[in-house]
Amino acid sequence: MHRTMRLLVDTFNVLHVTGVLPPGLAGPDTRGLAALIATSRWSGAHVALVCDGTPPQGAIPRLPGGIRAIYSGAKEADEILERLIEDSTAPGRLVVVSSDRRVRRA
C-alpha cells in the first residue's frame, strides 16, 4: 500500500456494530484492531483509529504498525473525522470507514 494513502477508521463502528468484522475476527479492542490492520493490505499506510471518549487509563496506547489512535474527548468521533477530512490536502486519497451518514456526507 502506498504510504501516502490514509485510512481513517470510525473505531466504534468497526468494534461495536454487529456484522462489520467476520465472526472469527470479531471482539478485538483498539489494540487488536490495529494489529489486524497492521497485518493487512493497509500495512505501511497512514492509519488513524478515531475513538470516542478518552483513552483507557488516560494514556493513548502505542499501537502496532505506526497506527495512530485519536480520542475525541468530550466531542463525538464523527466531529474529529469530519475535521480530518476537511483539513486533508488530498481528500480524494482518503479511505474513511464509517457507517454514519454524517461522516459519509463529509
MMTF fields as JSON, N, C-alpha, C and O atoms, coordinates in Angstrom:
{
  "mmtfVersion": "1.0.0",
  "mmtfProducer": "UNKNOWN",
  "numBonds": 423,
  "numAtoms": 424,
  "numGroups": 106,
  "numChains": 1,
  "numModels": 1,
  "chainsPerModel": [1],
  "groupsPerChain": [106],
  "chainIdList": ["A"],
  "bondAtomList": [4, 2, 8, 6, 12, 10, 16, 14, 20, 18, 24, 22, 28, 26, 32, 30, 36, 34, 40, 38, 44, 42, 48, 46, 52, 50, 56, 54, 60, 58, 64, 62, 68, 66, 72, 70, 76, 74, 80, 78, 84, 82, 88, 86, 92, 90, 96, 94, 100, 98, 104, 102, 108, 106, 112, 110, 116, 114, 120, 118, 124, 122, 128, 126, 132, 130, 136, 134, 140, 138, 144, 142, 148, 146, 152, 150, 156, 154, 160, 158, 164, 162, 168, 166, 172, 170, 176, 174, 180, 178, 184, 182, 188, 186, 192, 190, 196, 194, 200, 198, 204, 202, 208, 206, 212, 210, 216, 214, 220, 218, 224, 222, 228, 226, 232, 230, 236, 234, 240, 238, 244, 242, 248, 246, 252, 250, 256, 254, 260, 258, 264, 262, 268, 266, 272, 270, 276, 274, 280, 278, 284, 282, 288, 286, 292, 290, 296, 294, 300, 298, 304, 302, 308, 306, 312, 310, 316, 314, 320, 318, 324, 322, 328, 326, 332, 330, 336, 334, 340, 338, 344, 342, 348, 346, 352, 350, 356, 354, 360, 358, 364, 362, 368, 366, 372, 370, 376, 374, 380, 378, 384, 382, 388, 386, 392, 390, 396, 394, 400, 398, 404, 402, 408, 406, 412, 410, 416, 414, 420, 418],
  "bondOrderList": [1, 1, 1, 1, 1, 1, 1, 1, 1, 1, 1, 1, 1, 1, 1, 1, 1, 1, 1, 1, 1, 1, 1, 1, 1, 1, 1, 1, 1, 1, 1, 1, 1, 1, 1, 1, 1, 1, 1, 1, 1, 1, 1, 1, 1, 1, 1, 1, 1, 1, 1, 1, 1, 1, 1, 1, 1, 1, 1, 1, 1, 1, 1, 1, 1, 1, 1, 1, 1, 1, 1, 1, 1, 1, 1, 1, 1, 1, 1, 1, 1, 1, 1, 1, 1, 1, 1, 1, 1, 1, 1, 1, 1, 1, 1, 1, 1, 1, 1, 1, 1, 1, 1, 1, 1],
  "groupList": [{"groupName": "MET", "atomNameList": ["N", "CA", "C", "O"], "elementList": ["N", "C", "C", "O"], "formalChargeList": [0, 0, 0, 0], "bondAtomList": [1, 0, 2, 1, 3, 2], "bondOrderList": [1, 1, 2], "singleLetterCode": "M", "chemCompType": "L-PEPTIDE LINKING"}, {"groupName": "HIS", "atomNameList": ["N", "CA", "C", "O"], "elementList": ["N", "C", "C", "O"], "formalChargeList": [0, 0, 0, 0], "bondAtomList": [1, 0, 2, 1, 3, 2], "bondOrderList": [1, 1, 2], "singleLetterCode": "H", "chemCompType": "L-PEPTIDE LINKING"}, {"groupName": "ARG", "atomNameList": ["N", "CA", "C", "O"], "elementList": ["N", "C", "C", "O"], "formalChargeList": [0, 0, 0, 0], "bondAtomList": [1, 0, 2, 1, 3, 2], "bondOrderList": [1, 1, 2], "singleLetterCode": "R", "chemCompType": "L-PEPTIDE LINKING"}, {"groupName": "THR", "atomNameList": ["N", "CA", "C", "O"], "elementList": ["N", "C", "C", "O"], "formalChargeList": [0, 0, 0, 0], "bondAtomList": [1, 0, 2, 1, 3, 2], "bondOrderList": [1, 1, 2], "singleLetterCode": "T", "chemCompType": "L-PEPTIDE LINKING"}, {"groupName": "LEU", "atomNameList": ["N", "CA", "C", "O"], "elementList": ["N", "C", "C", "O"], "formalChargeList": [0, 0, 0, 0], "bondAtomList": [1, 0, 2, 1, 3, 2], "bondOrderList": [1, 1, 2], "singleLetterCode": "L", "chemCompType": "L-PEPTIDE LINKING"}, {"groupName": "VAL", "atomNameList": ["N", "CA", "C", "O"], "elementList": ["N", "C", "C", "O"], "formalChargeList": [0, 0, 0, 0], "bondAtomList": [1, 0, 2, 1, 3, 2], "bondOrderList": [1, 1, 2], "singleLetterCode": "V", "chemCompType": "L-PEPTIDE LINKING"}, {"groupName": "ASP", "atomNameList": ["N", "CA", "C", "O"], "elementList": ["N", "C", "C", "O"], "formalChargeList": [0, 0, 0, 0], "bondAtomList": [1, 0, 2, 1, 3, 2], "bondOrderList": [1, 1, 2], "singleLetterCode": "D", "chemCompType": "L-PEPTIDE LINKING"}, {"groupName": "PHE", "atomNameList": ["N", "CA", "C", "O"], "elementList": ["N", "C", "C", "O"], "formalChargeList": [0, 0, 0, 0], "bondAtomList": [1, 0, 2, 1, 3, 2], "bondOrderList": [1, 1, 2], "singleLetterCode": "F", "chemCompType": "L-PEPTIDE LINKING"}, {"groupName": "ASN", "atomNameList": ["N", "CA", "C", "O"], "elementList": ["N", "C", "C", "O"], "formalChargeList": [0, 0, 0, 0], "bondAtomList": [1, 0, 2, 1, 3, 2], "bondOrderList": [1, 1, 2], "singleLetterCode": "N", "chemCompType": "L-PEPTIDE LINKING"}, {"groupName": "GLY", "atomNameList": ["N", "CA", "C", "O"], "elementList": ["N", "C", "C", "O"], "formalChargeList": [0, 0, 0, 0], "bondAtomList": [1, 0, 2, 1, 3, 2], "bondOrderList": [1, 1, 2], "singleLetterCode": "G", "chemCompType": "PEPTIDE LINKING"}, {"groupName": "PRO", "atomNameList": ["N", "CA", "C", "O"], "elementList": ["N", "C", "C", "O"], "formalChargeList": [0, 0, 0, 0], "bondAtomList": [1, 0, 2, 1, 3, 2], "bondOrderList": [1, 1, 2], "singleLetterCode": "P", "chemCompType": "L-PEPTIDE LINKING"}, {"groupName": "ALA", "atomNameList": ["N", "CA", "C", "O"], "elementList": ["N", "C", "C", "O"], "formalChargeList": [0, 0, 0, 0], "bondAtomList": [1, 0, 2, 1, 3, 2], "bondOrderList": [1, 1, 2], "singleLetterCode": "A", "chemCompType": "L-PEPTIDE LINKING"}, {"groupName": "ILE", "atomNameList": ["N", "CA", "C", "O"], "elementList": ["N", "C", "C", "O"], "formalChargeList": [0, 0, 0, 0], "bondAtomList": [1, 0, 2, 1, 3, 2], "bondOrderList": [1, 1, 2], "singleLetterCode": "I", "chemCompType": "L-PEPTIDE LINKING"}, {"groupName": "SER", "atomNameList": ["N", "CA", "C", "O"], "elementList": ["N", "C", "C", "O"], "formalChargeList": [0, 0, 0, 0], "bondAtomList": [1, 0, 2, 1, 3, 2], "bondOrderList": [1, 1, 2], "singleLetterCode": "S", "chemCompType": "L-PEPTIDE LINKING"}, {"groupName": "TRP", "atomNameList": ["N", "CA", "C", "O"], "elementList": ["N", "C", "C", "O"], "formalChargeList": [0, 0, 0, 0], "bondAtomList": [1, 0, 2, 1, 3, 2], "bondOrderList": [1, 1, 2], "singleLetterCode": "W", "chemCompType": "L-PEPTIDE LINKING"}, {"groupName": "CYS", "atomNameList": ["N", "CA", "C", "O"], "elementList": ["N", "C", "C", "O"], "formalChargeList": [0, 0, 0, 0], "bondAtomList": [1, 0, 2, 1, 3, 2], "bondOrderList": [1, 1, 2], "singleLetterCode": "C", "chemCompType": "L-PEPTIDE LINKING"}, {"groupName": "GLN", "atomNameList": ["N", "CA", "C", "O"], "elementList": ["N", "C", "C", "O"], "formalChargeList": [0, 0, 0, 0], "bondAtomList": [1, 0, 2, 1, 3, 2], "bondOrderList": [1, 1, 2], "singleLetterCode": "Q", "chemCompType": "L-PEPTIDE LINKING"}, {"groupName": "TYR", "atomNameList": ["N", "CA", "C", "O"], "elementList": ["N", "C", "C", "O"], "formalChargeList": [0, 0, 0, 0], "bondAtomList": [1, 0, 2, 1, 3, 2], "bondOrderList": [1, 1, 2], "singleLetterCode": "Y", "chemCompType": "L-PEPTIDE LINKING"}, {"groupName": "LYS", "atomNameList": ["N", "CA", "C", "O"], "elementList": ["N", "C", "C", "O"], "formalChargeList": [0, 0, 0, 0], "bondAtomList": [1, 0, 2, 1, 3, 2], "bondOrderList": [1, 1, 2], "singleLetterCode": "K", "chemCompType": "L-PEPTIDE LINKING"}, {"groupName": "GLU", "atomNameList": ["N", "CA", "C", "O"], "elementList": ["N", "C", "C", "O"], "formalChargeList": [0, 0, 0, 0], "bondAtomList": [1, 0, 2, 1, 3, 2], "bondOrderList": [1, 1, 2], "singleLetterCode": "E", "chemCompType": "L-PEPTIDE LINKING"}],
  "groupTypeList": [0, 1, 2, 3, 0, 2, 4, 4, 5, 6, 3, 7, 8, 5, 4, 1, 5, 3, 9, 5, 4, 10, 10, 9, 4, 11, 9, 10, 6, 3, 2, 9, 4, 11, 11, 4, 12, 11, 3, 13, 2, 14, 13, 9, 11, 1, 5, 11, 4, 5, 15, 6, 9, 3, 10, 10, 16, 9, 11, 12, 10, 2, 4, 10, 9, 9, 12, 2, 11, 12, 17, 13, 9, 11, 18, 19, 11, 6, 19, 12, 4, 19, 2, 4, 12, 19, 6, 13, 3, 11, 10, 9, 2, 4, 5, 5, 5, 13, 13, 6, 2, 2, 5, 2, 2, 11],
  "groupIdList": [1, 2, 3, 4, 5, 6, 7, 8, 9, 10, 11, 12, 13, 14, 15, 16, 17, 18, 19, 20, 21, 22, 23, 24, 25, 26, 27, 28, 29, 30, 31, 32, 33, 34, 35, 36, 37, 38, 39, 40, 41, 42, 43, 44, 45, 46, 47, 48, 49, 50, 51, 52, 53, 54, 55, 56, 57, 58, 59, 60, 61, 62, 63, 64, 65, 66, 67, 68, 69, 70, 71, 72, 73, 74, 75, 76, 77, 78, 79, 80, 81, 82, 83, 84, 85, 86, 87, 88, 89, 90, 91, 92, 93, 94, 95, 96, 97, 98, 99, 100, 101, 102, 103, 104, 105, 106],
  "secStructList": [7, 7, 6, 6, 7, 3, 3, 3, 3, 3, 2, 2, 2, 2, 2, 2, 1, 6, 6, 1, 1, 7, 6, 6, 6, 7, 7, 7, 7, 2, 2, 2, 2, 2, 2, 2, 2, 2, 6, 1, 6, 6, 6, 6, 1, 3, 3, 3, 3, 3, 3, 1, 5, 7, 7, 4, 4, 4, 1, 7, 7, 7, 7, 4, 4, 4, 7, 3, 3, 3, 3, 7, 5, 6, 1, 7, 2, 2, 2, 2, 2, 2, 2, 2, 2, 2, 2, 7, 1, 7, 4, 4, 4, 3, 3, 3, 3, 7, 7, 7, 2, 2, 2, 2, 2, 7],
  "xCoordList": [0.861, 0.0, 0.896, 1.886, 0.565, 1.341, 1.257, 0.168, 2.376, 2.433, 1.591, 1.193, 1.307, 0.533, -0.972, -1.73, -1.407, -2.826, -3.142, -2.377, -4.25, -4.61, -5.937, -6.919, -5.941, -7.135, -7.605, -6.855, -8.856, -9.469, -10.571, -11.445, -10.534, -11.494, -12.308, -11.755, -13.621, -14.531, -14.551, -15.332, -13.691, -13.396, -14.633, -14.787, -15.513, -16.723, -17.538, -18.059, -17.652, -18.42, -17.856, -18.615, -16.566, -15.943, -16.003, -16.284, -15.742, -15.65, -16.989, -17.127, -17.969, -19.188, -20.461, -21.554, -20.351, -21.529, -21.474, -20.499, -22.502, -22.557, -22.468, -23.12, -21.655, -21.562, -20.499, -20.352, -19.744, -18.699, -17.485, -16.994, -17.009, -15.883, -16.418, -17.476, -15.695, -16.109, -16.118, -15.328, -17.0, -17.108, -15.784, -15.597, -14.878, -13.588, -12.685, -11.722, -12.975, -12.152, -12.871, -12.269, -14.134, -14.933, -14.443, -13.934, -14.605, -14.32, -13.017, -12.739, -12.187, -10.946, -11.192, -12.252, -10.193, -10.219, -9.452, -9.121, -9.173, -8.482, -7.115, -6.742, -6.375, -5.054, -5.182, -4.377, -6.192, -6.412, -6.788, -6.335, -7.617, -7.972, -6.733, -6.547, -5.89, -4.645, -3.768, -3.169, -3.688, -2.875, -3.423, -2.651, -4.753, -5.348, -5.005, -4.637, -5.126, -4.832, -3.351, -3.004, -2.48, -1.028, -0.6, 0.462, -1.405, -1.066, -1.902, -1.893, -2.616, -3.478, -2.802, -1.633, -3.563, -3.041, -2.803, -2.177, -3.296, -3.104, -1.804, -1.494, -1.054, 0.25, 1.107, 1.25, 1.667, 2.514, 1.77, 2.397, 0.442, -0.333, -0.444, -0.231, -0.775, -1.081, -2.476, -3.45, -2.572, -3.854, -4.138, -3.274, -5.367, -5.807, -7.092, -8.071, -7.078, -8.277, -8.876, -8.286, -10.043, -10.683, -11.682, -12.628, -11.45, -12.209, -13.009, -12.559, -14.191, -14.994, -14.386, -13.802, -14.529, -14.139, -12.656, -11.943, -12.208, -10.809, -10.15, -10.832, -8.842, -8.152, -8.235, -8.357, -8.168, -8.156, -6.973, -5.882, -7.173, -6.149, -5.571, -4.5, -6.255, -5.866, -4.662, -4.277, -4.055, -2.881, -3.184, -3.737, -2.828, -3.042, -2.093, -0.879, -2.655, -1.81, -0.917, -1.284, 0.25, 1.112, 0.551, 0.34, 0.316, -0.297, 0.704, 1.633, 0.536, 1.466, 1.387, 0.378, 2.451, 2.468, 2.421, 2.11, 2.723, 2.679, 1.263, 1.068, 0.288, -1.108, -1.34, -0.847, -2.091, -2.327, -3.759, -4.694, -3.925, -5.258, -5.517, -4.672, -6.686, -7.11, -8.396, -9.374, -8.396, -9.57, -10.285, -9.653, -11.615, -12.405, -12.619, -13.041, -12.337, -12.569, -14.046, -14.861, -14.406, -15.808, -16.591, -17.82, -15.896, -16.566, -16.944, -16.555, -17.698, -18.002, -16.889, -16.292, -16.617, -15.62, -15.985, -15.103, -17.281, -17.719, -17.189, -16.802, -17.169, -16.638, -15.163, -14.708, -14.426, -12.986, -12.786, -11.939, -13.548, -13.441, -13.754, -13.039, -14.813, -15.157, -14.013, -13.683, -13.415, -12.312, -11.105, -10.472, -10.788, -9.663, -9.907, -8.984, -11.141, -11.481, -11.369, -10.77, -11.941, -11.894, -10.474, -10.145, -9.623, -8.248, -7.295, -6.161, -7.737, -6.864, -6.54, -7.413, -5.283, -4.873, -5.164, -5.097, -5.489, -5.815, -6.981, -6.801, -8.179, -9.31, -9.668, -10.259, -9.33, -9.582, -8.724, -9.004, -7.673, -6.787, -7.121, -6.42, -8.195, -8.618, -9.574, -10.398, -9.446, -10.445, -10.99, -10.247, -12.292, -12.923, -13.88, -14.765, -13.689, -14.537, -15.485, -15.075, -16.763, -17.782, -19.144, -19.34, -20.074, -21.442, -22.32, -23.512, -21.751, -22.513, -22.757, -21.823, -24.004, -24.36, -23.609, -23.135, -23.512, -22.848, -21.402, -20.951, -20.7, -19.301, -19.259, -18.402, -20.154, -20.172, -20.426, -19.849, -21.279, -21.519, -20.26, -19.997, -19.486, -18.26, -17.27, -16.175],
  "yCoordList": [-1.179, 0.0, 1.228, 1.276, 2.194, 3.421, 4.194, 4.349, 4.677, 5.33, 6.602, 6.989, 7.26, 8.493, 8.233, 9.145, 7.015, 6.697, 6.752, 6.246, 7.356, 7.496, 6.798, 6.994, 5.992, 5.271, 5.859, 5.893, 6.323, 6.845, 5.875, 5.56, 5.401, 4.401, 4.947, 5.376, 4.927, 5.232, 3.963, 3.046, 3.923, 2.702, 2.084, 0.863, 2.897, 2.364, 1.574, 0.505, 2.102, 1.421, 0.051, -0.88, -0.088, -1.368, -2.337, -3.521, -1.846, -2.741, -3.092, -4.163, -2.219, -2.42, -2.547, -2.532, -2.669, -2.868, -4.293, -4.682, -5.054, -6.451, -6.587, -5.852, -7.532, -7.856, -7.115, -7.352, -6.218, -5.485, -6.389, -6.524, -7.001, -7.934, -9.352, -9.68, -10.193, -11.594, -12.225, -11.824, -13.207, -13.794, -14.242, -14.113, -14.758, -15.212, -14.089, -14.331, -12.853, -11.707, -10.759, -9.803, -11.005, -10.1, -10.104, -11.11, -8.963, -8.87, -8.216, -8.182, -7.687, -7.074, -5.7, -5.099, -5.221, -3.845, -2.992, -3.465, -1.751, -0.853, -1.412, -1.374, -1.924, -2.505, -3.714, -3.884, -4.547, -5.713, -5.314, -5.933, -4.281, -3.783, -3.26, -3.51, -2.539, -2.031, -3.185, -3.114, -4.24, -5.405, -6.048, -6.451, -6.147, -6.698, -5.834, -6.35, -4.523, -3.608, -3.681, -3.658, -3.768, -3.798, -5.033, -5.031, -6.081, -7.297, -7.423, -8.468, -6.369, -6.397, -5.669, -5.291, -5.488, -4.74, -3.279, -2.556, -2.831, -1.454, -1.275, -0.169, -2.334, -2.237, -1.221, -1.31, -0.274, 0.736, 2.004, 3.006, 1.981, 3.18, 4.04, 3.559, 5.295, 6.165, 5.78, 5.94, 5.275, 4.822, 5.55, 5.647, 6.063, 6.685, 6.012, 5.955, 5.506, 4.955, 6.061, 6.474, 6.543, 7.642, 7.032, 6.349, 7.295, 6.664, 7.701, 8.83, 7.311, 8.172, 8.206, 7.223, 9.355, 9.453, 9.638, 10.234, 9.111, 9.244, 7.87, 6.852, 7.839, 6.551, 5.832, 6.47, 4.508, 3.75, 4.175, 4.414, 4.268, 4.692, 6.071, 6.421, 6.85, 8.225, 8.421, 9.56, 7.34, 7.468, 6.843, 5.745, 7.532, 6.987, 5.811, 5.955, 4.64, 3.457, 3.522, 4.11, 2.911, 2.733, 1.555, 0.477, 1.764, 0.726, 0.176, 0.882, -1.06, -1.664, -1.003, -0.391, -1.132, -0.686, 0.81, 1.267, 1.592, 3.041, 3.593, 4.748, 2.776, 3.21, 4.156, 3.935, 5.205, 6.242, 6.165, 5.991, 6.296, 6.392, 7.856, 8.533, 8.326, 9.69, 9.568, 8.983, 10.112, 10.056, 11.402, 12.458, 11.346, 12.555, 13.381, 14.535, 12.815, 13.547, 13.822, 12.904, 15.087, 15.464, 15.571, 15.635, 15.592, 15.672, 14.265, 13.271, 14.199, 12.919, 12.585, 13.481, 11.309, 10.886, 11.398, 11.716, 11.479, 11.985, 13.391, 13.708, 14.238, 15.595, 15.559, 16.32, 14.677, 14.554, 14.056, 14.582, 13.056, 12.541, 13.63, 13.773, 14.4, 15.498, 16.5, 16.952, 16.842, 17.797, 17.238, 17.959, 15.963, 15.35, 15.351, 15.579, 15.097, 15.114, 16.533, 16.748, 17.497, 18.9, 19.434, 20.202, 19.03, 19.537, 18.835, 19.279, 17.756, 16.994, 17.797, 18.438, 17.752, 18.407, 17.516, 17.971, 16.243, 15.312, 14.421, 13.218, 15.003, 14.207, 13.044, 12.065, 13.128, 12.036, 10.815, 9.732, 10.986, 9.864, 9.248, 8.353, 9.733, 9.184, 8.02, 8.029, 7.027, 5.972, 6.077, 5.957, 6.301, 6.502, 5.342, 5.063, 4.671, 3.545, 4.02, 4.247, 4.168, 4.592, 4.276, 4.374, 3.9, 3.678, 4.892, 4.874, 5.942, 7.134, 8.004, 8.351, 8.352, 9.205, 10.528, 11.027, 11.074, 12.372, 12.324, 13.243, 11.265, 11.119, 10.855, 11.398, 10.046, 9.772, 11.042, 11.217, 11.939, 13.226, 14.073, 14.765, 14.02, 14.819, 14.357, 14.909],
  "zCoordList": [0.0, 0.0, 0.0, 0.731, -0.793, -0.892, 0.419, 0.972, 0.921, 2.231, 2.317, 3.416, 1.198, 1.274, 1.384, 1.715, 1.114, 1.279, 2.764, 3.585, 3.103, 4.501, 4.768, 4.051, 5.801, 6.219, 7.539, 8.514, 7.568, 8.786, 9.183, 8.375, 10.423, 10.875, 12.037, 13.05, 11.882, 12.978, 13.833, 13.581, 14.834, 15.58, 16.218, 16.196, 16.783, 17.398, 16.381, 16.698, 15.144, 14.102, 13.785, 13.514, 13.812, 13.477, 14.652, 14.465, 15.857, 17.01, 17.64, 18.231, 17.526, 18.298, 17.482, 18.049, 16.186, 15.352, 14.812, 14.17, 15.07, 14.659, 13.145, 12.404, 12.7, 11.293, 10.514, 9.315, 11.151, 10.432, 10.218, 9.098, 11.293, 11.19, 11.029, 11.566, 10.294, 10.201, 11.602, 12.456, 11.85, 13.189, 13.804, 15.014, 13.008, 13.529, 13.988, 14.716, 13.574, 13.94, 14.892, 15.38, 15.158, 15.982, 17.426, 17.921, 18.092, 19.513, 19.93, 21.129, 19.014, 19.489, 20.104, 19.924, 20.831, 21.317, 20.307, 19.22, 20.659, 19.733, 19.342, 18.17, 20.309, 20.016, 19.085, 18.17, 19.322, 18.464, 17.05, 16.087, 16.917, 15.584, 14.873, 13.682, 15.591, 14.993, 14.527, 13.454, 15.32, 14.939, 13.666, 12.797, 13.55, 12.329, 11.118, 10.062, 11.275, 10.17, 9.801, 8.621, 10.805, 10.553, 9.773, 9.15, 9.797, 9.039, 7.768, 7.117, 7.419, 6.237, 5.075, 5.147, 4.019, 2.865, 3.209, 2.433, 4.367, 4.813, 5.585, 6.027, 5.747, 6.409, 5.659, 4.439, 6.368, 5.738, 5.359, 5.015, 5.415, 5.108, 6.366, 7.479, 6.179, 7.319, 7.791, 7.056, 9.01, 9.547, 10.852, 11.723, 10.977, 12.224, 12.675, 11.932, 13.891, 14.508, 15.352, 16.35, 14.96, 15.674, 16.658, 16.265, 17.939, 19.015, 19.79, 19.984, 20.228, 21.097, 22.49, 22.947, 23.169, 24.575, 24.812, 24.004, 25.945, 26.351, 26.353, 26.47, 26.225, 26.195, 27.542, 28.588, 27.508, 28.759, 29.625, 29.108, 30.883, 31.846, 31.515, 32.011, 30.695, 30.431, 29.526, 29.265, 29.039, 28.168, 26.813, 26.741, 25.751, 24.405, 24.21, 24.352, 23.883, 23.744, 22.506, 21.489, 22.612, 21.437, 20.662, 21.217, 19.402, 18.584, 17.586, 17.193, 17.17, 16.208, 14.842, 14.492, 14.084, 12.7, 12.496, 11.396, 13.531, 13.389, 13.286, 12.908, 13.619, 13.577, 14.741, 15.847, 14.479, 15.481, 15.988, 15.207, 17.294, 17.885, 18.217, 18.802, 17.838, 18.149, 18.962, 18.496, 20.159, 21.03, 20.982, 20.991, 20.93, 20.725, 21.988, 21.9, 23.164, 24.4, 24.574, 24.486, 24.821, 25.037, 23.728, 23.748, 22.599, 21.298, 20.833, 21.446, 19.755, 19.127, 18.135, 17.538, 17.966, 16.986, 15.596, 14.799, 15.305, 13.994, 13.734, 12.609, 14.766, 14.614, 14.247, 13.393, 14.892, 14.613, 13.187, 12.465, 12.773, 11.409, 10.393, 9.401, 10.629, 9.719, 9.608, 8.511, 10.732, 10.717, 9.954, 9.184, 10.164, 9.453, 7.947, 7.165, 7.547, 6.122, 5.574, 4.52, 6.283, 5.845, 5.772, 4.868, 6.722, 6.793, 5.829, 5.652, 5.212, 4.324, 3.069, 2.483, 2.67, 1.423, 0.215, -0.927, 0.472, -0.606, -0.177, 0.012, -0.021, 0.455, -0.462, -0.006, -1.716, -2.65, -2.392, -2.906, -1.591, -1.272, 0.084, 0.556, 0.708, 1.985, 1.767, 0.852, 2.622, 2.715, 4.129, 5.103, 4.232, 5.533, 5.784, 4.975, 6.915, 7.291, 8.381, 9.519, 8.023, 8.973, 8.379, 7.168, 9.23, 8.756, 9.036, 8.729, 9.613, 9.963, 8.746, 8.023, 8.523, 7.376, 7.417, 6.397, 8.599, 8.772, 8.251, 7.568, 8.575, 8.137, 6.635, 5.937, 6.141, 4.696, 3.902, 2.828, 4.406, 3.712, 3.678, 2.694, 4.746, 4.81, 3.752, 3.649]
}
